Amino acid sequence: MARARATKDAVHHPLFARFYARLSVSAEPRIGPLRDELLAGLSGRVIEIGAGNGLNFARYPSTVSEVVAIEPEHSLRQLALESALRAEVPVDVVPGAAEALPVKSEAFDAAVVSLVLCSVRDVRRSLNEVRRVLRPGGELRFFEHGRGGGRAMRTAQRALDGTVWPLLFGGCHVSRDPVGTIRSAGFEIGTVREVLMPEQGPRLPTSYCVVGRARRPDITDSTGATPA
């Protein structure tokens, strides 16, 4: 069953939300296969952070028992709720910020971030929250864009981040390093695949994407055994 809980919105970008909703739907023929790759093989309880308008929901495999979808922006959350009602797995749409997830610790088998780490206010704190809510050994799936290209593109990305880009695009940053930040937050990086979006044509500041998997390490004692 899908539901949205009423609380004060952590993010308010109504103009960008409308723009993003239209853009994401129009880009779905290209992005959809990446969503399938992102979510393939998931099972158990999953938390999706920054669910946007809920385009991932229809692509979760039937082995997922529940998705708790966190979306801080009101307009996108309403669209996510509509998507949740059409999903084949149970989806609970919940307001909240990535930096303070409104769920219990070690409650999820997997976490999903999809084009989210570019826009959170505090990436490290957000990833610490992901670690908190994942069970030991739980998996983080990520599809993100970040810095890339040659020297000229990276210089342009840094300049855009320091000026107009976050203001125009709902807090988005184009020069962050998602894989490096995930690793430095204590996750074990598994597979990572670099993707250009779009694959053809001129490169944009947002073209440099990664799809990958990481893992919260198991809690072990000094002998390597899991504590009783």
Secondary structure, 3 states (H helix, E strand, C coil): CCCECCCCCCECCHHHHHHHHHHHHHCHHHHHHHHHHHHCCCCEEEEEECCCCCCCHHHCCCCEEEEEEECCEHHHHHHHHHHHHHCCCCEEEECCECCECCCCCCCEEEEEEECCCCCCCCHHHHHHHHHHHEEEEEEEEEEEECCCCCHHHHHHHHHHHCCCHHHHCCCCCCCCCHHHHHHHCCCEEEEEEEEECCCCCCCCCCCEEEEEEEECCCCCCCCCCCCC
